[in-house]
């Protein structure tokens, strides 16, 4: 279903995993899928494929490409350390520039309705894609959002949090509600990365399924 493409961005050519709806089906809209710190790996490609199966064109850019290409890290201490270092080396502005270039590519193809869905670091970038690029966004456990929490939303917004996520304590979740009362906020059983189905230490199947239903309902409204 999916395939690799290259996207021209302000930071140079960036690879991306692209998945389109089943053959002959018209896309209901387009979604930018924003990676965790581990790269566009099997999990992120699977997420993009899942949105395509639901009727959307999905594009997952390899955000680390300007600083390191073909990054797919493991969920171990070394992977975490390398991923965090790459996030710092890339920087927020370059990451958002890549997302803006992906939006421009999809718009040039005729997609008028585009949203962002991001996970972990990508969840925080999804929030910023809303506040700075004006795109409807879904943030899964975006633990890096708090420094930007006062930025005003410019489109519909959905937050997913894990009830037992030490990186996003209840006080931070409440701050999201207070600062963005028009946003949709859901707190699920489990901790950080409850949607990461390739990682049995964190995956919560029931919470992931519930969050997916809520996300698809949100996207149907935001992209109509």
C-alpha positions in Angstrom: 0.0 0.0 0.0 2.8 2.4 0.9 5.9 3.5 -1.0 8.9 5.7 -0.5 9.0 9.2 -2.1 11.2 12.3 -1.9 10.0 15.7 -0.9 11.7 19.0 -1.7 12.0 21.0 1.5 13.9 24.1 2.7 16.4 21.6 4.3 16.9 19.7 1.1 15.4 16.5 -0.2 13.6 14.5 2.5 12.4 10.9 2.1 8.8 10.1 3.1 6.6 7.1 3.4 3.5 7.7 1.4 0.3 5.6 1.6 -2.8 6.2 -0.5 -6.3 4.8 -0.3 -7.1 1.5 -2.0 -7.0 1.6 -5.7 -9.9 3.5 -7.2 -11.0 5.1 -4.0 -11.0 8.9 -3.7 -9.1 10.2 -0.7 -11.3 11.9 2.0 -8.4 14.2 2.8 -4.6 14.0 3.6 -2.7 13.4 6.8 0.8 14.2 7.7 2.0 11.5 10.1 4.7 12.8 12.4 7.2 10.3 13.8 8.5 9.6 17.3 12.2 10.1 18.0 12.9 6.7 16.5 12.5 7.7 12.9 10.0 6.6 10.2 10.2 3.0 11.2 7.9 0.0 10.8 5.5 1.4 13.4 5.1 4.8 11.8 4.8 3.2 8.3 2.0 1.0 9.7 0.2 4.0 11.2 0.3 5.7 7.8 -0.9 2.6 6.1 -3.8 2.4 8.6 -4.9 5.9 7.7 -4.7 5.0 4.0 -6.9 2.0 4.6 -9.4 4.4 6.3 -9.6 6.5 3.2 -6.9 9.1 3.6 -3.7 9.9 1.7 -1.0 9.7 4.4 2.6 11.1 4.2 5.2 10.4 6.9 8.4 12.5 6.3 11.7 11.3 7.6 12.3 14.4 9.7 15.9 13.5 10.6 17.1 13.4 7.0 18.7 16.9 7.1 21.1 15.6 9.8 21.1 11.8 9.4 19.4 9.7 6.8 17.7 6.3 7.0 17.2 6.5 10.8 15.3 3.7 12.4 16.2 3.3 16.0 15.5 0.6 18.6 13.5 1.2 21.7 16.4 0.8 24.0 18.6 3.2 25.9 20.9 3.7 22.9 17.9 4.4 20.7 16.5 6.9 23.1 19.8 8.7 23.5 20.4 8.9 19.7 16.9 10.0 19.0 17.0 12.8 21.6 20.3 14.0 20.2 18.9 14.1 16.6 15.9 16.0 17.8 18.2 18.7 19.3 20.4 18.7 16.2 17.5 19.1 13.8 15.6 21.8 15.8 11.9 22.7 15.8 12.1 25.2 13.0 13.6 22.8 10.5 11.1 20.1 11.5 8.1 22.5 10.9 9.7 23.6 7.6 9.6 20.0 6.4 6.0 19.6 7.4 5.1 22.9 5.6 6.8 21.5 2.5 4.8 18.3 2.7 1.6 20.3 3.0 2.6 22.3 -0.1 3.2 19.1 -2.0 -0.2 17.7 -1.1 -1.9 21.0 -1.9 -0.2 21.1 -5.3 -1.8 17.7 -5.9 -5.2 19.1 -5.2 -5.7 18.1 -1.6 -7.6 20.9 0.1 -8.1 19.3 3.5 -5.0 18.3 5.4 -4.4 17.4 9.0 -1.5 16.3 11.2 -1.3 13.3 13.5 1.9 13.0 15.6 3.3 10.7 18.3 5.5 11.6 21.2 8.0 14.3 19.8 5.7 14.2 16.8 2.7 14.9 19.0 4.3 18.1 20.1 5.2 19.0 16.5 1.5 18.3 15.6 0.5 20.9 18.2 2.9 23.4 16.6 1.7 22.6 13.1 -1.7 23.7 14.4 -0.5 26.9 16.2 2.0 27.9 13.5 0.8 26.4 10.2 -2.9 26.4 10.9 -3.5 22.7 10.4 -6.0 20.6 12.3 -4.0 18.3 14.5 -4.0 15.2 16.7 -1.3 14.9 19.3 -0.6 11.6 20.9 1.3 12.0 24.2 3.2 15.1 23.1 5.5 15.5 26.2 7.4 18.4 24.6 4.4 20.7 24.2 4.5 22.5 27.6 7.1 25.2 26.6 4.7 26.2 23.8 1.4 25.7 25.7 0.4 29.3 25.5 0.5 29.5 21.7 -3.1 30.0 20.5 -4.7 27.2 18.4 -5.6 28.1 14.8 -7.6 25.0 13.9 -9.4 22.0 15.5 -7.2 20.1 18.0 -7.3 16.7 19.7 -5.0 15.6 22.5 -4.5 11.9 23.6 -2.7 11.2 26.9 -1.8 8.1 28.9 -3.2 8.2 32.5 0.1 6.8 33.9 2.6 8.7 31.7 5.3 10.1 33.9 6.4 12.5 31.2 3.0 14.2 31.1 1.7 14.4 34.7 -1.9 15.2 35.6 -1.1 18.9 36.2 0.3 19.2 32.7 -2.9 17.6 31.2 -5.0 20.0 33.2 -2.9 22.9 31.8 -3.8 21.7 28.3 -7.5 21.8 29.2 -7.2 25.3 30.8 -5.2 26.9 28.0 -7.1 25.3 25.2 -10.7 24.8 26.3 -11.9 24.3 22.7 -9.6 21.4 22.2 -10.7 17.8 22.6 -8.8 16.0 25.4 -8.8 12.3 26.1 -7.0 10.5 28.9 -6.5 6.7 28.3 -5.5 3.8 30.4 -1.8 3.1 30.2 1.3 5.2 30.0 3.4 6.9 27.4 3.4 5.3 23.9 0.2 3.3 24.5 -0.3 3.2 20.8 3.1 1.8 19.9 2.0 -1.7 19.0 5.5 -3.0 18.3 6.6 -2.3 21.9 4.9 -4.7 24.4 6.3 -2.7 27.3 4.1 0.3 26.5 1.3 -0.9 24.1 -2.3 -0.9 25.4 -4.5 -2.5 22.8 -7.8 -1.2 24.2 -6.5 2.3 24.6 -5.0 2.3 21.1 -8.3 1.1 19.6 -10.3 3.7 21.5 -7.9 6.5 20.5 -8.0 5.4 16.9 -11.8 5.6 16.8 -11.7 9.0 18.4 -9.0 10.2 16.0 -11.0 9.0 12.9 -14.1 10.7 14.2 -12.1 13.9 14.7 -10.5 13.7 11.3 -13.9 13.2 9.6 -15.1 16.4 11.2 -11.9 18.5 10.8 -11.4 17.5 7.1 -15.0 17.7 5.9 
